[in-house]
Amino acid sequence: MAASSQETGIVAGMNTFNRRTAIRIAAVSLLLAAVASPIAWFVARENAEEATVSLAMEESRRLLRHFDAVALNGPKAGEKAAKAARTIAGGLFDIAEIYDEHGDKLAEAMTDAGAAVEERLPGHGRPAYQAASYESLNFGDALWVLRVFVPLQEEGGGAARISGYFEGVRVVSAWQREQMRANALSAALLAGLASLLCGAVIYPVVVRLSADNQRKAREVLDSHISMMDALGRAIAKRDSDTGAHNYRVAWIATRIAERLGLQGHAMQALIAGSFLHDVGKIGIPDAILLKPGKLDDDEFDTMRSHVRQGEEIVTGIGWLEGAAAVVSGHHEKWNGAGYPRGLAGEAIPLAARIFAVADVFDALCSKRPYKAPLGFEAAMAILDRDSGSHFDPAVMDVFRPIAWEVFERLADCDEDQARQLLDERVRLHFGI
């Protein structure tokens, strides 16, 4: 096959793969972005909310310690609590409530914004919690409220004792909500962009690795085909043939199979089987294989054993396993009169039925040491006569329209030219 045609096929295959890979990576990247962005949005919003609450808790504790309101006992407990609540309500919180260690309210202060939301807050019993917590309340009318619960602990030499409770309500302002929304949006966009950039970075790596893998696969396949070629030519030369017959008959079988719609593994198996159909002859003694005269019954039985030996050779070799259909069935006949199993009709593998037509047509039209080649009409007359007995009539129906083209193309075709013809079909159907 011409190098430019081969390179064009490989480039076209790679371009198709690259487009497919790009589409798949882009789809996965977009999916990741679609998943990661909302998650990033949610996490960023939660983090901003928790950061706001943590700051409020810490500041409330600091202010309470400043006013000595942590020690909520003694005659001035209410006064200290009231002073602290007023200061806190004017700063970080819109409502500040301070309770003693028994959960009784000592003081409460609120801003106008706090007073507006106080009645909408859910009620609760006496505070008795051991750890700080918060709740986020969204009232659905652009009003967002954060409510914190902080146990007040006296620090001493031993374990800290809860001396009271602080509860604060913060009405989140519009600008702060907008800032938190903008920060969450930025995080979501960054997560989405990171997903897309990840896909963009991965794409050339995947393409390069795939190209290396395809190159290695082509090298392995080339070695397999070269081995098949060498084995087929070795057997042909043992049989006093130049080896051109294997190339021609495999090419003819491929042309018929293409019209029957065979492709993929089925076509590859047919090509391998056509090329190696007589591989079992390697086990036939020269005295029988090369005998110029007619074989006697015992000798003919030995010659027939090349089918079984051929099956044994290709069986167990993974890449040649499919060739067994042609190797084992190329001497079967449509009417069941063939060998070795006497299969009839569609019990004969399709590949073997296709090969039978190709093999006999090439044998009739080719010059051999013991015969002159037949003309096209004479060869086709024999094939038509044996259609329905030796040959599958459906395969013959497919072959007739291309028979003259095949005959002309192979006329005076030497071994190198026949090899080039088959090489085109091999590279097409093996994808190399």
Phi, psi and omega in degrees: 000141181299142183298321182296322179293318179297313181297321178298318179297318181294316180298317179298318178297317180295320179298319177297315178298316180299318179296316179298316180296316180299318180295316182293316179294320178297319180296316179295319180297316179295321178296316178297318179297319180295328179276315186290324184297310177298323179295315179298319177303310183297314182296317180296319180295317178297318180296319179296319179296315180293324178296319178297316181294317180299318177298317181296319179297313182296318180293323179295318178297319181297316181292321180296321177293324180299320180270010181056032182273358178289324177274084187269059175217168182094174185293335183259015182300316181295320181295315179296319180295319181295318180296317179295318182297319180296319180293316182294320182295337178270359183244261186283336185241153175264340172225131177231125179233134180237131182240154176277185185294342179268357180091010176275136183287129178262325184202155177210140176214151182205156174271178177298322179294323178294319180297328181290335183252354188303315184289344181270353180282141177292141180280167177206165180282195179299136177294137178209024184279157183255342183228153179291147178204177177207166173221145180253126184241121177245115185271004172082357179239047182063021179249118183237127186234136173250132182236123184247150179231116186234118173285136181263127186239136175275131180269132180211195181288327182260211179292143181292137179250136178287121182253356180172187183219144175239133175232128181231148178238127178241123175273114184288124184288163182298318181294324180289321176299318180294320178296316178295321178296318180295320178295319178295320179296319178298317178297319180295317180295320178296319178296317178296317179295320179298321179296316180292318179296323177300316177298319180295324179286322183289326187307306181296329179294314180297317180297317181295315179297320180293321179297318177297318180295318179295321179298316180293322178296320178296321179297317178295316180295319177301319180293321177297315182293322177297320178295318178298317179299312182297317181295316180296318180291325179297317179293319181297319181290330176295333183264023179060038179238153179284345184099348180296330181302317180299317179295315183295312186292325177293322179293316179298315180299321179295318179299318178295314183297325178298321179288337177272356176089012178290144177202175177061223185298323181298318179290319179298319179295321179296316181297313180297317180295320179296320183287330184250022188301327182255025183299334180293345180292349177297338181262004180269131180301146180301325183300330179266316184297322185254012181296126183287332183266188181287141179279142174279180186298316180295318179295323180293322177298320177296318178298319180297336182292351180296336178293311179298318180295324177296319177300317181296327181290315186275340181288132180095350174263105191314307185285349177253359185305320182293339180292344185300329182299317179283317181302318184275339187243007187284352175251007174284156180235150184306325183271004177088006183271003183273190180222163010269346188252354181066034178292152181225154174057220184284000172291338175283131179305142182303319180302320180291323178293321177295313183298322182303316179295313182297318184294312182292320179299314180293321180297319180292323186270358184256151176278132177234162180302331184258003179201158174270155179290146175275155174286171184299311184297320181294319180295316181292330178296320179292316180297319180294322179297321184267003176292125184097346174245298176274318189250151175292120181302326181293322177292321177297321179299327179281326184284322186309312184297338181251001187300315182295318178300317179296316180300313181295320183293327184267353180297129180058028181271117181279182186297318181295319179293320178296322179296319179296320178300312181293323182301323178298316182289323180297313182292330176291311188273343175262356175069038180236000000 
